[in-house]
């Protein structure tokens, strides 16, 4: 009797319809929007993928476009192992997550197609970030009107704590 094993490609197709997560880091000069991928064994989201860097003075339209582009780049790979360096570390040319996030506020943006977008302000701790404050929730439709997704991210950044 043969076993029906699901391959990586089939698994990735399944994840097209699951939640997508962005990690957003903000310094006084720059915004870094990081796409995530899934880890094969645990299916957790890992900070490996496209990093879009914007000036902190970018327009809401530019931020909205970058957020939507970054979401398209989530869940495109199924990683066999946790990478040694995150995409943010590689992008900044540093080794160590602590060095990569130094002096940056954090925000998590998640998208679940049937539920909408959730944007979470984060508080920086010695070991990383932890959820802080109320989530900002937007329906899929509302997020796309008047750059509302970008506005929610900017609001979450203002609420985030170093």
N, C-alpha and C positions, 0 to 999 in steps of 0.2 A: 504494500500500500504506500503510495507516495504522499508526501506532506505538501500542502500548498503554502509555500513560503512567500511572504510579501517582500519584494525587493525595495531598494532605496528609492527608485523612481516612483513606484506605486505609493510608498510612504509619503514622499514629497507631494504627490498629487493630493493625498488625503489632507495634508497640512495647508494646502492652498485655502481651505475653507475654515481653518482654525485661526485662533488669535495671532496677531502680529504685535511685536513689541519694539519700540524705539527707546534708546537711552539718549537723553539730551543733556549736554553739559554746557554751561554758560559761564564765561569769564566776562570781565568788563569790556573786552575787545572782540571776543569771538563766540560763536555758537557752534557746537559740534553735534551733529545728528548722526547717530550710529544705528545701523540696521542690525538685526540679530538673526541667527540661524539656530536650528535645532540640533541638540546632541542626540545621537542615535540611541544610546542606551537608556537615557532618562527622559528624553524629549523636552528637557529644559531649554530655555532660550539662552544663547551664548552670544556675547558681544563680539561677533566676528562677521564682518560684511562691510558694505559701503559706509564710508564716513563722508558726510557732506559738511564742509566748513563754510560758515557765513560770517560776515561782519556783524557785530552786535547792532549796528545801525541799519541792517538790511530792512527792507520794507516788509509789511505784512504779506504782500503778494509773493515776494521772493521766499519768505519763510514758509508760506502755505505750499508753494510748489516743491520746495525742498523736503517738507514733511511727507507729501504724497509720493514723491520719488523714492524716498527712503523706505516707506511702507511697501512699495512694489518690490524692493530688494530684500525683504525679510523672507525667511523660510525657503530660500532657493537652494540651500545645501543641507544635507544631513551629515553632520560631522561625526566621525568615528571616535574622536577623542577631543577633550578640552584643549584648545590651542594654548601654546606657551605664552603668547602675547595676544592681547585683545587688539582689535582693529584700531582703537583709539591710541593705544601705546605705539603701534606701528606708524600710524599717521603722524603722531607727535615726535617720533624718533626717540622714545624713552623706554626704559625697561622698568616695569613695576606699575601696577594700577594706582598706587598712592601718588606716584610722581605724575601720572597722567591726569588725575583729577584734582591735583593741588590747586587751590584757589578758584575752583569752579563749583557753581551751584548745579544741582542735579534735578532732572525731571524724567519721569517715565510716562510714555504714551503707549496705550494699548488699544488695539482695534479687534473687536469681535463682531463679525459681520451682522449678526442678528441683534446684537445689543448696542452697538455703536462704539464711540471713542471714550476712553477714560484717560484723563491727564492727572498725574499725581505729583504734587510738589514734594521734594525730598529734603531731609535734613542730613547734613554731612556729619559723620561720626569719625572717630579715629580709624575705623576699619572699612569705611565706605559710606554708603547712604542707607537711610531708613525712611519709610513712609512718614510723612508729616502733613498734618492738615487734611482738609476735605478734598476728595477727588472732584474734578470738574468733569461732568458727563455731557456728551453731545450725541445726538442721534447721527446716523450716517448722513442723512440729508442735511441737517442743520450745520454740520461741520463744514460742508462744502460751500455754504452760502456766506458771502461777505467776509471771506477769510476767517471764519469763526474758529477753525482749528488752530490757526496761527495765533489768534487772540487768546485762546485758552492756554496755549503753551507759554505765551508771554506773561499771562497772569500767574501761571504756576511758577515760572522763574522768579517773578517778584515775590511770591510767597515762600520760596525755598530758602533754606538757611545754610550758611557755611559753618 
